[in-house]
């Protein structure tokens, strides 16, 4: 099957084959596949009535819930591209990102007083519509969604993913971790993040259930309360899970997909010692979520890597150590005023900006970001290596290392450290302990407390911390 093929709409297909099967579980109740299909038909009719047509781009600002999932599916049924923005965006950022995405309208609750773009309230999309006379289909090369990249080191870019990108990503992921209609995946990541969209698509293709737990319910409690079988977590979420419940209190859990940042070996060891079924992964927005993932029953040594390449993706390492990727999951390009821009090497690979290598077993070992590199007195310091060493230390929950100007060496590393509850801030002890793992020139010159609000998103804004570090270092 090529990316230009059409496939039956997975939601419509599931609604026909198993209409009473649960598609979405949320605090407000359970919606079946048939109920979801009816809601999507109504939203599609509402969009058409508002003049939204195939090929249009529409911005949506909403939470991670049922209504947003149905809106996405309605857009895809119509051939409309949805640009999903975080509800945390202030008005000015909403307007800027809407224009950057080339959107004609905004769908959201309330009004958007700071923008002249037409705003559609959700109530305008609530309609009833009869069943389609012909079964709806998806055209796989149709643009489906515009997501803004994480922007952890630079300005976020609007990346356009096709339906085929999302479908092939889910197919490859489900090959490695097969799903059945009996499985229930916790929606632990928002739908404006490619990881959240991956959960939606994997469940949709398998006829499985997406579970949206109450917002303030801890992950461990959500897994127990909803008999969760699969969950996607970033390292901080895994730490909370480990603190929240022992693995034997989570008997339904079959897979913990772990990615989104540096993974300290001690965290992997703690998860394995606790009996959690962990799978490490490496992915990115531009590759529609996962690129590599460890298989079931992976060894402890393999789980210290990001695993082998999944089906429908390809990966190689450039001469300078940069990770290059391509395949059916590679996005269509960044949205620009001139159209979609897909920057590729001369031989057709996408340069990720990440550094890594493949071990003897074909498992990817990620070393860090190419543009994070600190050059100090002619020596290269990869911040992620220092962060991993810091995360080994007792009491350290998170760490980010950035470079600051230095008159003697050109640049020196400093660290921001977030503590576990009850832990003490002991920079001298940390500095001495790091000597066991790092050469002297790699150890930070200073350690700063974790700034308030630094972890507001799924990824720490490294560029913001670097500016704060420069101010703190120059004032010292």
Helices and strands as residue ranges (DSSP letters): E 6-8, H 10-17, E 22-26, E 29-32, H 33-49, E 57-61, H 66-78, E 81-85, H 91-100, E 105-107, E 118-120, G 122-125, E 137-139, E 143-148, E 158-162, H 163-176, E 184-186, H 194-206, E 209-212, H 219-226, E 230-233, H 235-244, G 247-249, E 255-258, H 265-273, E 278-284, G 285-287, E 289-293, G 302-304, E 308-309, E 313-317, E 322-327, E 333-336, E 339-341, E 350-358, E 364-369, G 370-372, E 374-376, E 379-381, H 383-391, E 396-406, E 410-419, H 427-434, G 440-442, E 447-449, H 462-475
